[in-house]
Amino acid sequence: MALSTGHVASQLRHLIYYHLDNNLIRNALFLAGRLLAYEPRSFEAQYLISLCHLHNGEVKAAMECSQNTGSRGLHLGCAYVFAQACLDLGKHLDGITALERSKSTWASKNNWNKHSETSRQHLPDAAAVYCLLGKLWQGHKDLNKAVDCYVDSLKLNPFMWDAFLGLCSTGVNIRVPNIYQLSPELMSIISASPDDLDSVPGVFPPAEGPFPAQATGHLGGDPFMVPAARGDADSTYGSSALWEKFNGSSVSVATVAAPVIHEGMETPSGQSSGSEEFRIANGVTDPDSAWEPPLAPARRNRTIQSMSMDHTGQPLLRCDQLVEPPPAPRFGDRKRTVSGQVAHPIPPQPTEPGAPQRRSVRLFNQIKPTTSKLSTATLTGRDGREVKKVRSAHAKGRPATTSTVGRVVSGNRKHVESADNDGKEPRATSIPSTSSVPPLPRNAERTKELEALNWLLGLFTKLASGYSALSRYKCPEAVQHFNSLSQGQRETPWVLAQLGRAHFEQAMYAEAAQYFSRVQTLAPSRVEDMEIYSTVLWHLKNDVELAYLAHQLLEIDRLSPQAWCAIGNSFSHQRDHDQALKCFKRATMLDPEFAYAFTLQGHEYVANEEYDKALDAYRHGINAENRHYNAWYGLGTVYDRMGKLDFAEQHFRNAASINPTNAVLTCCIGLVLEKMDNSKNALIYYERACSLAPHSVLARFRKARVLMKLRDYKFALAELKVLKDMAPDEANVHYLLGKLYKVLHDKGNAIKHFTAALNLDPKAAQYIKDAMESLDDDDMEDDDMA
């Protein structure tokens, strides 16, 4: 017997997927090599071996195996693996080109709700490809097109969390609740039966864009637009560009790119944006070629096409229908239907009303007496081939009458035969059981699916709202969103880490340490976000905990940049800046895109007064992440120490534009203005900093100092009294109070506070004694004048 080559390849493919699903990557890779040797020209074989290499961490091998087919867009799987490898290797344009060339193979795919414990879709759909395209464009520093792709991905699948994170990282304004709601697309997939998912009209995006124009009204607004009436800093992102994008129209870069650049794109010259126009219709194909033929028999194809329009000529899956799905759709109930007439085309007479959307046997029997024998015979003759496929062997010769349809649906097959033998219509008393009983389990199941989907969308709304607020450094709002989660969802490592970050950004280090400690308790092997925890411990001067954390992270994963950042912070706390620099450099070698390690490296160079190297480190951090405000702050600090106040002010303002709620950045702008002898404007920034952080000692101290420069002693004294209660052990506060009382000729209080400052800071004894001696000199001058 001749060997069946198709069956051999099929068995190998099954074995490869089996080993991949069981995480036996080396076995899968070995079998993929056998399959490629057996079918060297097979695109599927090339895809599988490149996928196995990618799962095994062999990125360059994955790129080599998929390059020939993937770079030309001949196979979707090869193009997707090739693009993923390009993303890891920094060859962003090559990956973008491959995915664009294969667009015809993925533009109309939507695999949402098609994965289960027993079935899977091994090739990506449009949402996954758009998400990868967004990452590639962002890696190429073209944030306009990155936003474009992330939005398209989220519109097709709101649960594409990577796309949402990428969107937040670009700095655009997002109205989260309008993303996570029941859209017509999700409703259409839930409402359709599993057998019809591949070809139900409305599931895939039309030619105008991923959302039909009539659906945008249902969404209730653009999730990427803030009303223009708002007067805060976010109003610059309230352009209607992304609203037009949601409607599928084109918009120029000028309407969107400028606000995004204003937010956080003040980057070094490495950024490039070569697009002349927002490519809004990335997922749009020609209307005639937008639909891929489903992998189903021709009979099913005709069925779905006939159901795409109702008797008025309108699409069957309209928005109003999708919001409230029909109570008993019978599209896929083929197991219990003899002739399949409910889900199949009606007789060719155009005058028969309502037939395409019949939902029950009662409706069917109401229409039946008006139909002629010719139409019944035509229907029976045309569907005779289908009847043979689904009817039992002993019923092959009987014609498919309407009474047969009704009785078979009800499941009473014995009564059907008697009805056929008698040649009579079924009585009305038998109709309720056929029309009401079978749909109940199906309706109940879909109701539960919708309830579960609605719950998930609500959960994602809270998570996304919290993360979006945190990405824009609205920390109290982020904490509020995360705390609104249920206890089970809130007490998870990811949420607790975000709460720790939110408190860290507010300089609430003790609270942040508590959250990160709970993260370690729940997930002892977690390394993500632990670099922030190490900085928190550095600020708290908790040397023992910091050293223990560094040792623990090194044991968990010595190749993680977070571990080396923790070790570097531990050395930095011990004032061993050279060793700290070595650790931070190791972190940047392990992950060249880890911006925080570059920033910490710059801080150590500043501590060593190596300002040129510090500038270089901060610039590398901005190049890795242009919205990393810490690096902009570092540049401002270096220029301030070098005496280049104009450059310092510019970079402090860039940092404050990214994080407008940070009181320290606002104080830095005021400090530079104060050094430039612009005390009035400096006072404005100090007042703003005090409003942002009412408990900030630094902001109030600088405000009191500039008030003394402006000779506004009354308000300066009020600020210093408040400050003394907030920080009673701060020597500088008592020293400034002594100077103020000296100006006010209150010698007793002046000596009191100078003495307190001397006791709190003996190192500054010389300055304080000079101030006290000058106080005595002033008294002598007053006596001479008298």
C-alpha positions in Angstrom: 0.0 0.0 0.0 1.4 3.4 -0.9 2.3 5.8 1.9 -0.1 8.7 2.3 2.1 11.7 2.6 -0.8 13.9 3.8 -1.5 11.7 6.7 2.1 11.6 7.7 2.4 15.4 7.7 -0.9 15.6 9.6 0.3 13.2 12.3 3.5 15.2 12.7 1.6 18.5 13.1 -0.7 16.9 15.7 2.3 15.7 17.6 3.9 19.2 17.5 0.8 20.9 18.8 0.5 18.3 21.5 4.0 19.0 22.8 3.6 22.7 22.5 0.4 22.6 24.5 2.2 20.5 27.2 5.2 22.9 27.2 7.5 20.2 25.9 9.3 22.7 23.6 12.4 20.6 22.9 10.3 17.7 21.8 8.1 20.0 19.6 11.3 21.5 18.1 12.7 18.1 17.2 9.4 17.0 15.6 9.2 20.3 13.7 12.6 19.5 12.3 11.2 16.2 11.1 8.2 17.9 9.5 10.3 20.4 7.7 12.6 17.7 6.4 9.5 15.8 5.2 7.8 18.9 3.6 10.6 21.4 3.0 8.4 23.7 0.9 5.5 23.7 3.3 4.6 27.1 4.8 3.1 25.3 7.8 6.3 23.4 8.5 8.3 26.6 8.3 5.8 28.3 10.7 5.9 25.5 13.2 9.7 25.2 13.5 10.0 29.0 13.8 7.3 29.0 16.4 9.1 26.3 18.4 12.4 28.2 18.2 10.6 31.3 19.5 9.0 29.5 22.4 12.5 28.0 23.2 13.9 31.5 23.5 16.0 31.2 20.2 14.9 34.5 18.7 17.5 34.6 15.9 16.8 31.0 14.9 13.0 31.8 14.8 13.8 34.8 12.6 15.9 32.8 10.2 13.4 30.0 9.8 10.5 32.3 9.2 12.2 35.0 7.1 11.9 33.5 3.7 8.1 33.1 3.9 7.2 35.6 6.6 9.1 38.6 5.2 7.1 38.3 2.0 3.8 37.9 3.8 3.1 34.5 2.2 1.9 32.8 5.4 0.3 34.6 8.4 2.0 32.4 11.0 5.5 32.9 9.5 4.9 36.7 9.2 3.7 36.9 12.8 6.7 34.9 14.2 9.0 36.9 12.0 7.6 40.2 13.3 7.8 39.0 16.9 11.5 38.2 16.4 12.1 41.5 14.7 10.5 43.2 17.8 13.0 41.5 20.1 15.9 42.2 17.8 15.1 45.8 17.2 14.4 45.4 13.5 11.0 47.1 13.7 10.5 48.2 10.1 11.2 44.6 8.8 8.5 43.3 11.1 6.1 46.0 10.1 6.6 45.3 6.4 6.0 41.6 6.9 2.7 42.1 8.7 1.5 44.7 6.1 2.3 42.3 3.3 0.3 39.5 4.9 -2.7 41.8 5.7 -5.1 40.0 3.4 -4.7 36.9 5.5 -5.6 38.5 8.9 -7.5 41.8 8.3 -10.9 40.1 8.6 -10.1 37.5 11.3 -11.6 37.7 14.7 -10.9 34.7 17.0 -12.4 36.2 20.2 -14.6 33.6 22.0 -13.3 30.8 19.8 -10.8 29.3 22.3 -11.8 26.7 24.8 -10.4 23.7 26.6 -11.0 21.6 23.6 -10.5 23.9 20.6 -8.0 26.6 19.6 -7.1 28.9 16.8 -3.3 28.5 16.2 -3.0 31.6 13.9 -3.4 35.1 15.2 -6.4 37.3 14.4 -6.6 41.0 13.5 -6.6 42.2 17.1 -3.3 40.3 17.9 -1.6 41.5 14.8 -2.6 45.1 15.4 -1.3 44.9 18.9 2.1 43.6 17.6 2.1 46.3 14.9 1.6 48.9 17.7 4.6 47.6 19.6 6.7 47.7 16.4 5.7 51.2 15.5 6.3 52.3 19.1 9.7 50.7 19.0 10.3 52.6 15.8 9.4 55.8 17.7 6.4 56.6 15.5 3.8 57.1 18.3 1.1 58.2 15.9 0.9 54.9 14.1 1.4 53.0 17.3 -1.6 54.7 18.8 -3.5 53.9 15.5 -2.8 50.2 15.8 -3.4 50.0 19.5 -6.8 51.6 19.0 -7.7 49.2 16.2 -6.7 46.2 18.4 -8.8 47.3 21.3 -11.8 48.0 19.1 -11.7 44.4 17.8 -10.9 42.9 21.2 -11.2 45.0 24.4 -9.4 42.3 26.4 -6.2 42.8 24.5 -4.5 44.1 27.6 -1.1 44.5 26.0 -2.6 47.0 23.5 -4.1 49.0 26.4 -0.8 49.1 28.3 0.9 50.3 25.1 -1.7 52.9 24.6 -1.1 54.2 28.1 2.6 54.3 27.6 2.2 56.7 24.7 0.6 59.3 26.9 -2.7 59.8 25.0 -5.9 60.5 26.9 -8.2 57.6 27.2 -11.8 57.4 28.3 -11.7 53.9 29.6 -15.4 53.2 30.2 -16.2 53.6 26.5 -13.7 50.8 25.6 -15.0 48.2 28.0 -18.6 47.8 27.2 -20.8 45.5 25.2 -20.2 46.5 21.6 -22.2 45.2 18.7 -19.3 43.1 17.6 -19.1 41.3 20.9 -22.9 40.9 21.0 -22.9 39.4 17.5 -20.3 36.8 18.4 -22.2 35.8 21.6 -25.5 35.7 19.9 -24.3 33.5 17.0 -24.2 29.8 17.5 -20.8 28.1 17.6 -21.4 26.5 14.2 -22.0 29.8 12.5 -19.2 31.9 14.1 -16.9 31.6 11.1 -19.4 33.3 8.8 -22.0 35.3 10.6 -22.4 38.7 9.1 -21.3 41.6 11.4 -18.7 39.6 13.3 -15.9 41.0 11.2 -15.3 44.7 10.5 -16.9 46.2 7.4 -14.8 48.1 4.9 -15.2 51.5 6.6 -13.3 50.3 9.7 -13.5 48.0 12.6 -16.7 49.6 14.0 -19.7 50.3 11.7 -20.8 53.9 11.6 -24.1 53.0 13.2 -22.4 51.4 16.1 -20.5 54.4 17.2 -23.6 56.0 18.5 -24.2 53.0 20.6 -20.8 53.3 22.2 -21.7 56.6 23.7 -18.6 58.6 22.9 -14.9 58.4 22.0 -12.8 56.7 24.7 -9.8 58.7 23.5 -11.3 62.2 23.7 -11.7 64.6 26.6 -14.4 67.3 26.3 -12.9 70.5 25.2 -14.6 72.4 28.0 -12.2 71.1 30.5 -9.6 73.5 31.4 -6.9 71.2 32.9 -3.8 70.0 31.2 -5.7 67.1 29.7 -7.7 69.3 27.4 -4.9 69.4 24.9 -5.6 65.8 24.3 -9.3 66.3 23.7 -8.9 66.5 20.0 -11.6 64.9 17.9 -9.0 63.0 15.9 -9.4 59.7 17.7 -13.2 60.2 17.7 -13.0 60.4 13.9 -10.8 57.4 14.0 -13.5 55.5 15.9 -15.9 56.4 13.1 -13.5 55.1 10.5 -12.6 58.4 8.9 -9.2 59.8 8.0 -7.4 62.4 10.0 -4.2 64.2 9.5 -1.2 63.9 11.7 -1.4 67.5 12.6 -4.5 67.1 14.6 -3.1 64.3 16.8 0.6 64.2 16.6 1.2 67.7 18.1 -0.7 67.1 21.4 1.0 63.7 21.8 4.4 65.3 21.3 3.5 68.1 23.7 2.9 65.5 26.4 5.9 63.4 26.4 7.7 63.3 23.1 10.4 65.8 23.9 13.0 63.2 23.1 16.5 63.2 21.7 16.9 63.2 17.9 16.4 59.5 17.7 12.7 59.9 17.3 11.3 59.7 13.8 7.8 60.0 12.5 7.6 59.4 8.8 3.9 59.3 8.4 2.1 62.0 6.5 -1.3 60.8 7.5 -2.9 58.8 10.3 -3.4 55.4 8.7 -6.7 55.0 10.3 -7.9 52.2 8.0 -5.0 49.8 8.8 -7.5 47.0 9.1 -9.7 48.0 6.1 -9.7 45.9 3.0 -11.6 46.2 -0.2 -15.3 45.6 0.4 -15.3 42.8 -2.2 -12.4 41.0 -0.6 -13.0 41.8 3.1 -14.7 38.5 3.8 -12.8 35.2 3.8 -14.9 32.2 2.7 -15.6 30.0 5.7 -14.2 26.5 5.8 -17.6 24.9 5.5 -19.6 23.0 2.8 -21.3 25.0 0.1 -24.7 24.3 1.7 -23.8 26.2 4.8 -22.3 29.1 2.8 -25.6 29.7 1.1 -27.5 29.5 4.4 -25.4 32.2 6.0 -25.6 34.4 3.0 -29.3 34.1 2.8 -29.6 35.1 6.4 -27.5 38.2 6.1 -30.5 40.3 5.0 -34.0 40.4 6.4 -37.2 40.8 4.4 -36.7 44.6 4.4 -33.3 44.4 2.9 -31.5 45.5 6.1 -28.6 43.5 7.7 -30.0 40.9 10.0 -27.4 41.6 12.7 -28.2 45.3 13.3 -27.1 47.1 16.4 -30.5 47.2 18.0 -30.9 43.5 17.5 -27.4 42.7 18.9 -28.1 44.6 22.1 -31.1 42.4 22.8 -30.5 39.1 20.9 -33.5 37.2 19.6 -35.0 34.9 22.3 -34.7 31.7 20.3 -32.2 31.8 17.4 -32.3 28.5 15.5 -29.3 29.2 13.2 -27.2 26.3 14.2 -29.7 23.7 15.4 -28.9 21.1 12.8 -28.9 18.0 15.0 -32.6 18.1 15.6 -33.8 19.4 12.3 -34.7 17.1 9.4 -34.7 19.4 6.5 -32.9 22.4 8.0 -35.6 24.7 6.7 -35.5 27.1 9.7 -31.9 28.0 9.2 -31.8 27.7 5.4 -33.1 29.8 2.5 -36.7 30.4 1.9 -38.5 29.5 -1.3 -37.7 31.8 -4.2 -41.0 33.7 -4.0 -40.1 37.2 -2.8 -43.7 37.8 -1.5 -43.4 35.5 1.4 -43.1 37.8 4.5 -40.7 37.3 7.4 -39.4 33.9 6.4 -35.7 34.6 6.8 -36.1 35.5 10.5 -38.6 32.9 11.7 -38.0 32.0 15.3 -40.6 29.4 16.1 -42.7 26.7 14.6 -45.8 28.7 15.5 -44.7 31.4 13.1 -43.8 28.8 10.5 -47.2 27.2 10.7 -48.9 30.5 10.4 -47.1 31.2 7.2 -47.5 27.7 5.8 -51.2 27.7 4.8 -50.5 30.7 2.5 -47.8 28.9 0.6 -48.6 27.0 -2.6 -47.9 23.4 -3.3 -45.4 24.5 -5.9 -43.4 26.4 -3.4 -43.4 23.5 -1.0 -42.3 21.1 -3.7 -39.7 23.5 -4.9 -38.3 23.8 -1.3 -38.4 20.0 -0.9 -36.7 19.4 -4.2 -34.1 22.0 -3.7 -33.2 20.7 -0.2 -33.4 17.1 -1.0 -29.6 16.7 -0.9 -29.5 18.2 2.6 -32.3 16.0 3.8 -30.2 12.9 3.0 -27.4 14.2 5.2 -29.3 14.7 8.4 -32.2 12.3 8.3 -32.0 8.8 9.7 -31.7 5.8 7.3 -35.3 4.6 7.7 -36.7 8.0 6.7 -34.8 8.7 3.5 -37.7 8.4 1.2 -40.2 10.6 2.9 -40.6 14.2 1.7 -39.7 17.0 4.2 -43.1 18.6 5.0 -43.5 21.5 7.4 -45.1 19.3 10.0 -42.0 17.1 10.0 -39.9 20.1 10.8 -42.0 21.1 13.7 -42.2 17.6 15.3 -38.5 16.8 14.8 -37.5 20.0 16.6 -39.6 19.0 19.5 -37.8 15.7 19.7 -41.0 13.5 19.4 -39.9 11.4 16.5 -42.6 8.7 16.9 -45.4 11.3 16.6 -43.7 12.7 13.5 -44.0 9.4 11.7 -47.7 9.1 12.5 -48.3 12.7 11.3 -46.5 11.9 8.0 -48.5 8.7 7.6 -51.7 10.5 8.2 -50.7 13.4 5.9 -52.4 15.9 8.3 -51.2 19.1 9.8 -50.2 19.0 13.4 -52.7 20.3 15.9 -52.3 23.6 17.6 -52.0 22.0 21.0 -48.7 20.5 20.0 -47.1 23.7 18.9 -46.3 25.3 22.3 -44.0 22.4 23.2 -42.1 22.7 20.0 -41.7 26.5 20.1 -41.0 27.1 23.8 -39.2 24.2 25.3 -36.1 23.7 23.2 -34.9 27.3 23.1 -34.8 27.7 26.9 -31.5 26.0 27.7 -29.9 27.9 24.8 -31.3 31.3 25.9 -30.3 30.6 29.5 -26.8 29.7 28.5 -26.4 32.8 26.4 -27.8 34.9 29.2 -25.2 33.5 31.5 -22.5 34.2 28.9 -23.6 37.8 28.6 -23.7 38.2 32.3 -20.2 36.8 32.6 -19.0 39.0 29.8 -20.6 42.1 31.4 -18.9 41.3 34.7 -15.5 40.9 33.0 -16.0 44.2 31.2 -16.7 45.9 34.5 -13.6 44.3 36.1 -11.5 45.5 33.2 -13.0 49.0 33.4 -11.8 49.3 37.0 -8.4 47.8 36.3 -7.9 49.9 33.2 -9.1 53.1 34.8 -6.7 52.7 37.7 -3.8 51.9 35.4 -4.6 54.8 33.0 -4.8 57.2 35.9 -1.5 55.9 37.3 0.2 56.3 33.8 -0.9 59.9 33.9 0.3 60.2 37.5 -3.1 60.9 38.9 -2.3 58.8 41.9 -5.2 59.5 44.3 -7.6 58.7 41.4 -5.7 55.5 40.6 -5.8 54.4 44.3 -9.5 55.0 44.3 -10.1 52.8 41.3 -8.0 50.0 42.5 -9.6 50.1 46.0 -13.0 49.8 44.3 -12.1 46.3 43.3 -13.4 43.3 45.2 -11.1 42.0 47.9 -10.2 38.9 45.9 -9.1 41.0 42.9 -7.5 43.7 45.0 -5.3 41.3 47.0 -3.4 40.1 43.9 0.3 40.9 43.2 -0.3 43.0 40.2 -2.9 45.3 41.8 -0.9 45.6 45.0 2.2 46.5 43.0 0.2 49.3 41.2 -1.0 50.6 44.6 2.6 50.5 45.8 3.7 52.5 42.7 0.9 55.0 43.3 2.0 55.7 46.9 5.6 55.8 45.8 4.8 58.6 43.3 3.2 60.6 46.1 6.3 60.2 48.2 4.3 58.1 50.7 7.1 55.7 51.2 6.0 53.9 54.3 2.6 53.1 52.7 4.3 52.0 49.5 6.6 49.6 51.4 3.6 48.0 53.0 2.0 47.2 49.6 5.2 45.9 48.2 5.8 43.7 51.2 2.4 42.2 50.7 3.3 41.6 47.0 6.4 39.6 48.2 4.3 37.6 50.6 1.8 36.6 47.9 4.4 36.1 45.1 7.8 35.5 46.6 9.4 34.9 43.2 8.1 38.1 41.5 10.8 40.4 40.2 8.6 42.9 38.3 8.3 46.3 40.1 10.8 45.3 42.7 13.2 48.0 41.5 10.7 50.5 42.8 10.5 48.7 46.1 14.3 48.9 46.4 14.1 52.7 45.9 11.3 52.9 48.5 13.6 51.2 51.0 16.4 53.5 50.0 14.3 56.5 50.8 13.2 54.9 54.1 17.0 54.3 54.9 16.1 50.7 55.7 19.5 49.2 54.9 18.8 45.7 56.3 15.6 45.2 54.3 17.2 46.6 51.2 20.2 44.3 51.4 17.9 41.3 52.0 15.7 42.2 49.0 18.7 42.5 46.8 20.0 39.1 47.9 16.5 37.5 47.4 16.1 38.9 43.9 19.5 37.8 42.9 18.7 34.2 44.0 15.3 34.3 42.1 16.8 35.6 38.8 20.3 36.8 38.5 19.7 37.9 34.9 16.9 40.2 35.7 17.6 44.0 35.6 15.4 44.5 38.7 17.7 42.4 40.8 20.8 44.4 39.8 18.9 47.7 40.4 18.2 46.5 44.0 21.8 45.6 44.5 22.9 48.9 43.1 20.5 50.8 45.4 22.0 48.8 48.4 25.5 49.9 47.5 24.3 53.5 46.9 22.8 53.6 50.4 26.1 52.6 51.7 27.7 55.4 49.7 29.7 53.0 47.6 28.9 54.8 44.4 31.4 53.0 42.2 30.0 49.6 43.0 26.5 50.9 42.6 27.4 52.1 39.1 28.7 48.7 38.1 25.4 47.1 39.2 23.3 49.7 37.3 25.4 49.2 34.2 24.9 45.5 34.5 21.1 46.1 34.6 21.3 48.2 31.4 23.3 45.5 29.7 20.7 42.9 30.5 17.9 45.1 29.2 18.9 48.1 27.1 15.3 49.3 27.2 15.2 49.5 31.0 15.0 53.2 31.4 14.9 53.2 35.2 18.3 51.6 35.4 19.8 54.4 33.2 18.2 57.0 35.6 19.7 55.4 38.7 23.0 55.3 36.9 22.8 59.0 36.2 22.0 59.7 39.9 25.2 57.9 40.9 27.3 59.9 38.4 25.8 63.1 39.9 26.8 61.9 43.4 30.4 61.5 42.0 30.1 64.9 40.3 30.7 63.3 36.9 28.2 65.5 35.1 29.0 64.6 31.5 28.6 60.9 32.2 25.4 61.7 34.1 24.0 63.6 31.1 24.8 60.7 28.8 23.0 58.2 31.1 19.9 60.3 31.4 19.7 60.7 27.6 19.9 57.0 27.2 17.0 56.6 29.6 14.9 59.1 27.6 15.8 57.3 24.4 14.5 54.1 26.0 11.3 55.7 27.3 10.6 59.2 26.3 7.9 59.6 29.0 10.3 58.7 31.8 10.1 61.9 33.7 12.8 60.9 36.2 15.4 61.1 33.4 14.1 64.6 32.4 14.4 65.6 36.1 17.9 64.3 36.2 18.9 66.4 33.2 17.5 69.5 34.8 19.4 68.7 38.0 22.7 68.4 36.2 22.2 71.6 34.2 21.2 73.4 37.4 24.5 72.3 39.1 26.4 73.3 36.0 24.9 76.8 36.2 23.0 76.4 32.9 19.7 77.7 34.4 17.9 78.1 31.0 18.5 74.5 30.1 17.6 73.4 33.6 14.3 75.2 33.5 13.4 73.7 30.1 14.1 70.1 31.2 12.3 70.6 34.5 9.3 71.8 32.6 9.5 68.8 30.3 9.4 66.5 33.3 6.5 68.5 34.8 4.5 68.2 31.6 4.7 64.4 31.8 4.0 64.3 35.6 2.0 67.5 36.3 1.0 66.3 39.8 4.5 66.0 41.2 5.2 68.7 43.7 9.0 68.2 43.6 9.1 69.0 39.9 7.1 72.1 40.4 9.4 73.1 43.2 12.4 72.6 40.9 11.0 75.0 38.4 10.4 77.6 41.1 13.9 77.1 42.4 15.5 77.8 39.0 13.3 80.9 38.6 14.3 82.0 42.1 18.0 81.6 41.1 17.2 83.7 38.0 16.0 86.5 40.3 12.4 85.9 39.2 11.0 85.6 42.7 7.4 86.5 41.9 7.0 83.7 39.3 8.9 81.4 41.7 6.3 82.1 44.4 3.6 81.0 41.9 5.2 77.6 41.4 5.8 77.2 45.2 2.2 77.9 45.9 1.2 75.4 43.2 3.5 72.8 44.8 1.9 73.4 48.2 -1.6 72.9 46.7 -0.4 69.7 45.1 1.2 68.4 48.3 -0.1 70.2 51.4 2.2 68.1 53.6 5.3 68.8 51.7 8.0 70.3 53.9 10.2 71.3 51.0 7.5 73.2 49.2 6.5 75.2 52.2 10.1 75.9 53.2 10.9 77.3 49.8 7.7 79.3 49.7 8.5 80.9 53.1 12.0 81.7 52.0 10.9 83.5 48.8 8.3 85.4 50.8 11.1 86.7 53.0 13.0 87.8 49.9 9.9 89.6 48.8 9.7 91.2 52.3 6.3 89.7 52.9 7.2 88.9 56.5 3.7 88.4 57.8 2.9 85.5 55.4 6.4 84.1 55.7 6.0 83.9 59.5 2.6 82.1 59.1 4.2 79.6 56.7 7.1 78.9 59.0 4.9 78.4 62.1 3.0 75.7 60.1 6.2 74.3 58.9 7.6 74.1 62.5 4.7 72.0 63.5 5.1 69.7 60.5 8.8 69.2 60.9 9.9 70.2 64.5 13.3 68.5 64.1 14.3 70.2 60.9 17.3 72.5 61.6 16.8 74.6 58.5 13.3 75.6 59.6 14.5 76.9 63.0 17.4 78.7 61.3 15.0 80.5 58.9 12.7 81.3 61.8 15.6 82.8 63.7 16.5 85.0 60.7 12.9 86.1 60.4 12.6 87.1 64.1 15.9 88.9 63.7 14.5 91.0 60.9 11.4 91.6 63.1 13.7 92.7 66.0 12.4 89.9 68.2 15.7 89.0 69.8 14.3 86.4 72.3 12.6 84.2 69.7 15.5 84.7 67.3 18.0 83.3 69.9 15.6 80.5 70.8 15.4 79.2 67.3 19.0 79.7 66.5 19.9 77.6 69.5 17.4 74.9 68.4 19.0 74.8 65.0 22.5 74.6 66.5 21.4 71.6 68.6 19.7 69.8 65.7 22.6 70.3 63.2 26.0 70.8 64.9 27.7 70.6 61.5 26.3 74.0 60.6 27.5 75.5 63.9 29.7 78.1 62.2 26.8 79.6 60.1 24.4 79.6 63.1 27.0 81.3 65.4 27.7 83.9 62.8 23.9 84.7 62.6 23.8 84.9 66.4 26.8 87.2 66.6 25.3 89.5 63.9 22.2 89.6 66.1 24.4 91.0 68.9 26.1 93.5 66.5 22.6 94.8 65.5 21.8 95.3 69.2 25.0 97.3 69.7 24.3 99.4 66.6 20.8 100.1 68.0 22.3 101.2 71.4 24.8 103.5 69.6 22.0 105.1 67.7 20.0 105.6 70.8 
